[in-house]
């Protein structure tokens, strides 16, 4: 079923394609920089599953996080995956996180993670793969819904626009 706007423009639908369960280290705080407060969250592993693909998140890479002065957080994560069939997948996630007033208060008190209703985090994952079975990942526009189930875990559910 295609939904249309009042002006008859078709609205894209979302199709789930992949979920990533990423393990991270505590932040390496760079400190106050010209563009805000910078921290690196090193990636230590994890796993993923998706449409006809599954495997491991490889240790290495990081989320080079920026806490802007307006309170918005910018995600910039680069890391690699390896499928259970031996295929390498590079991923680059750019995203934003915004907090509710209660979420900002909790984070200021040193609490993390906070309840999902107190933040909104989404990203635009881009994939690099060799030509072949998984190259459909490079021909799709993706969005991701990011959640933080534990202090050392990030979950990203990736959807393609169709």
C-alpha positions in Angstrom: 0.0 0.0 0.0 1.3 3.4 -1.0 0.4 6.4 1.1 0.1 9.8 -0.6 0.2 13.3 0.7 -2.7 15.7 0.0 -0.8 16.8 -3.1 -0.6 13.2 -4.4 3.1 12.7 -3.8 3.9 9.1 -2.8 5.3 8.8 0.7 8.2 6.3 0.9 7.8 3.3 3.2 10.4 1.7 5.4 11.6 -1.9 5.2 13.7 -3.4 8.0 16.9 -4.8 6.6 19.5 -5.1 9.4 20.0 -4.8 13.2 23.3 -4.1 14.8 24.2 -4.9 18.4 27.4 -3.0 19.1 29.6 -3.2 22.2 31.5 0.0 23.1 34.1 1.1 25.7 33.6 4.0 28.1 34.2 7.4 26.5 37.7 8.7 25.8 37.0 12.3 26.5 39.0 14.7 24.3 37.5 17.7 26.1 36.2 21.0 25.0 37.0 21.7 21.3 36.1 24.6 19.1 32.9 22.8 17.9 31.8 21.4 21.3 32.7 18.6 23.7 34.3 15.7 21.9 34.4 12.0 23.1 35.4 8.8 21.3 33.6 5.6 22.0 35.8 2.7 20.8 33.9 -0.3 19.4 34.9 -3.6 20.9 32.6 -6.1 19.1 29.1 -7.3 18.8 26.9 -9.0 16.3 24.3 -8.3 13.6 21.5 -9.9 11.7 19.6 -8.9 8.6 18.0 -10.0 5.4 20.0 -13.1 4.4 23.0 -11.9 6.3 24.4 -12.2 9.8 27.7 -12.0 11.5 30.0 -10.1 13.9 30.7 -6.5 14.6 34.5 -6.3 14.6 36.6 -4.7 17.3 38.1 -1.4 16.0 36.6 1.8 14.8 34.7 4.2 17.0 31.9 6.7 17.4 33.6 10.1 17.3 30.9 11.9 19.2 30.3 15.6 19.5 28.1 17.2 22.2 27.2 20.6 20.6 26.6 23.7 22.7 22.9 23.6 21.7 22.5 20.3 23.5 22.3 18.2 20.3 24.7 15.2 20.0 26.3 14.3 16.7 27.2 10.7 16.0 30.0 9.9 13.6 30.7 6.2 13.8 32.9 4.1 11.4 33.5 0.4 11.9 33.5 -3.0 10.1 31.3 -6.1 10.1 32.2 -9.6 8.9 29.4 -11.9 7.7 29.2 -15.6 8.7 30.1 -16.2 5.0 33.3 -14.2 5.3 32.2 -11.0 3.6 33.5 -7.7 4.9 31.1 -4.8 5.3 32.3 -1.3 6.2 29.7 1.0 7.8 29.6 4.8 8.4 26.8 6.1 10.6 26.1 9.8 10.9 23.3 10.7 13.3 21.8 13.0 15.9 20.6 12.5 19.4 18.3 14.9 21.2 17.2 14.7 24.8 14.0 15.6 26.6 14.2 18.0 29.5 14.1 15.1 31.9 16.8 13.3 29.9 19.1 16.3 30.0 18.7 16.5 33.8 19.5 12.8 34.1 22.6 13.0 31.9 23.8 16.0 33.8 23.5 13.9 37.0 25.7 11.2 35.4 22.9 8.7 34.6 23.3 6.7 31.4 21.5 5.0 29.8 18.2 6.8 30.2 14.7 5.7 29.2 14.0 5.6 25.5 11.2 8.1 25.9 13.7 10.7 27.1 15.8 10.8 23.9 15.5 10.5 20.1 18.4 9.1 18.2 18.5 8.3 14.5 21.3 7.9 11.9 21.9 7.5 8.2 24.1 4.3 7.8 26.1 3.9 4.6 27.7 0.6 3.7 30.7 -0.4 1.6 30.9 -3.9 0.4 32.5 -5.8 -2.5 30.5 -6.4 -5.6 28.4 -9.5 -5.2 25.8 -10.9 -2.9 25.6 -7.9 -0.5 26.1 -5.0 -2.9 22.4 -4.2 -2.5 23.4 -2.5 0.7 25.2 0.2 -1.3 22.2 0.9 -3.6 19.7 1.7 -0.8 19.1 4.8 1.2 19.0 3.8 4.8 17.9 5.3 8.1 18.6 3.9 11.5 16.8 4.0 14.8 19.4 4.0 17.6 18.9 2.9 21.2 21.1 2.4 24.2 20.1 -0.7 26.2 23.1 -0.6 28.5 26.1 1.6 29.2 28.3 -0.5 27.0 25.8 -1.3 24.2 24.3 0.4 21.2 21.5 -1.1 19.0 20.8 0.2 15.6 17.8 -1.0 13.6 18.4 -0.1 9.9 15.6 0.4 7.4 15.7 1.2 3.7 13.4 3.6 2.0 11.3 1.9 -0.6 
